[in-house]
């Protein structure tokens, strides 16, 4: 599945297991932990398998229950 050329540069996409990956779904944020994604060895662009994207959608829409939920801090910064 990996080893293909990056669509953004001339790099190669390799598998990498990341501790946390945050996804912005139209229904809110979903965080997956200890997930293997594709990462370009040159530019760092990230690639996700269909299985990962389906899991994010299922969690965001309530079709699959998350293991836990965490609050996300939100703040406004003053303009310069």
Buried (B, 14 or more C-beta within 10 A) or exposed (E): EBEEEBEEEEBBBEEBEEEEBEBEEEEEEBBBEEBBBBBBEEEEBEBBBEEBEEBBBBBBEEEEEEEEEEEEEEEEEEEE
